[in-house]
Amino acid sequence: MKIDVITVFPEMFRGFFGESILKRAAAMGVASIRTVDLRDFATDRRRTVDDKPYSGGPGMLMKPDVWFQAIESCLGDRSVPARVVMMTPTGRPYTQRVAEEFSAAEHLIILCGHYEGIDERVKTLVTDEISIGDFVLTGGEIPAAAIVDSVVRLLPGVLGGGSEATAKESFGSDGLLEAPQYTRPPEYRGLKVPDVLIGGDHAKTESWRKRQAFDLTSRNRPDIIAMGGTYAV
Ligand SMILES: C[S@@+](CC[C@H](N)C(=O)[O-])C[C@H]1O[C@@H](n2cnc3c(N)ncnc32)[C@H](O)[C@@H]1O
C-alpha cells in the first residue's frame, strides 16, 4: 500500500513513521509512507498556503490552488485507484470499520488541514471526509497519524498473530471491547489474577472472556450494546 500525507508540517511525522509498527511495515515493503510538503506547491517566495476567508471572521483558510496541485501530483496518472482522505472535524466519524475499508485501498492520500481549514472547492478531489472525534485540533497531523497507524497494522503480515490478532481486539469481529488481560506474577500487592485464567480450561476461559467483554462494553460503551453488540460504521 502507498500512503501520501500532505501537510505543512512534514517534520511532525519523522519520528512517528520511523518507529515501531510503521517502521516494520516500511521495512517489510508492505507500506510505503511518504510526507508531501504542501508549501512545495506555493508559487510565491514566501511559500504562502493560506489567505483570508471571504466570509470574514478570524483566522486564515488554506488556498485551493496549492491543494489541487499537491493532490494531483500524488494522484499521478491515476492508473492506481486512490482514496483521497480529508481530515476535518466536519467529516464522518472514524471507526475500526473505516480503518478496515482503507486498509483494502492501494493508495491513500491524506490531507492535513491547518488554520481555519481548507477551501471548500478542494472537496471535489476528495473521496472521504473523516473526523477522529467530536473535538477540534489545531491541525490534521494527529488525525492523519492515527489513521496511518490504524490502517497499517491491519495490513497482512505487519502484526505478529495475523488476522486473528486484530479480529479478537476491541471492535473486532464480535464488536465488543476486549476483555481484561493479565500477565505474571499471579499475585501483585494482593491483587490476584482470576483463577479461571490460571486453571488452563480453555472453554471456561473463553466463556469468562465473553462475559467480561460484555460487562465492560455495557459499562463503558452502552451505545455499542444498544446497537446490538455490533460496532457499526
Ligand atoms: C482548527 S481545525 C479547523 C476547524 C474548523 N474551522 C471547524 O470549525 O470545523 C484545523 C484542521 O485540523 C484538522 N482537525 C481538527 N480537528 C479534527 C478532527 N476532530 N478530526 C479530523 N481532523 C481535525 C482538520 O484538518 C482541520 O482542517
The ligand as a MOL file (V3000), in Angstrom:
LIG
                    3D

  0  0  0     0  0            999 V3000
M  V30 BEGIN CTAB
M  V30 COUNTS 27 29 0 0 0
M  V30 BEGIN ATOM
M  V30 1 C -8.5450 24.2630 13.7070 0
M  V30 2 S -9.0710 22.9620 12.6550 0 CHG=1
M  V30 3 C -10.3470 23.7540 11.6900 0
M  V30 4 C -11.6910 23.6870 12.3470 0
M  V30 5 C -12.8090 24.2460 11.5000 0
M  V30 6 N -12.7360 25.6910 11.4260 0
M  V30 7 C -14.1710 23.8360 12.0790 0
M  V30 8 O -14.7110 24.5700 12.9020 0
M  V30 9 O -14.6640 22.7480 11.7170 0 CHG=-1
M  V30 10 C -7.7310 22.8240 11.5200 0
M  V30 11 C -7.5730 21.4630 10.8930 0
M  V30 12 O -7.3530 20.4770 11.8990 0
M  V30 13 C -7.8510 19.2240 11.4680 0
M  V30 14 N -8.7630 18.7140 12.5020 0
M  V30 15 C -9.0980 19.3330 13.6450 0
M  V30 16 N -9.9150 18.5940 14.3880 0
M  V30 17 C -10.1020 17.4420 13.7100 0
M  V30 18 C -10.8680 16.2690 13.9700 0
M  V30 19 N -11.6040 16.1340 15.0610 0
M  V30 20 N -10.8080 15.2600 13.0610 0
M  V30 21 C -10.0880 15.3960 11.9290 0
M  V30 22 N -9.3590 16.4960 11.6320 0
M  V30 23 C -9.3710 17.5050 12.5090 0
M  V30 24 C -8.5170 19.4410 10.1110 0
M  V30 25 O -7.6120 19.0360 9.0970 0
M  V30 26 C -8.7420 20.9330 10.0920 0
M  V30 27 O -8.7430 21.4550 8.7750 0
M  V30 END ATOM
M  V30 BEGIN BOND
M  V30 1 1 1 2
M  V30 2 1 2 3
M  V30 3 1 2 10
M  V30 4 1 3 4
M  V30 5 1 4 5
M  V30 6 1 5 6
M  V30 7 1 5 7
M  V30 8 2 7 8
M  V30 9 1 7 9
M  V30 10 1 10 11
M  V30 11 1 11 12
M  V30 12 1 11 26
M  V30 13 1 12 13
M  V30 14 1 13 14
M  V30 15 1 13 24
M  V30 16 1 14 15
M  V30 17 1 14 23
M  V30 18 2 15 16
M  V30 19 1 16 17
M  V30 20 1 17 18
M  V30 21 2 17 23
M  V30 22 1 18 19
M  V30 23 2 18 20
M  V30 24 1 20 21
M  V30 25 2 21 22
M  V30 26 1 22 23
M  V30 27 1 24 25
M  V30 28 1 24 26
M  V30 29 1 26 27
M  V30 END BOND
M  V30 END CTAB
M  END
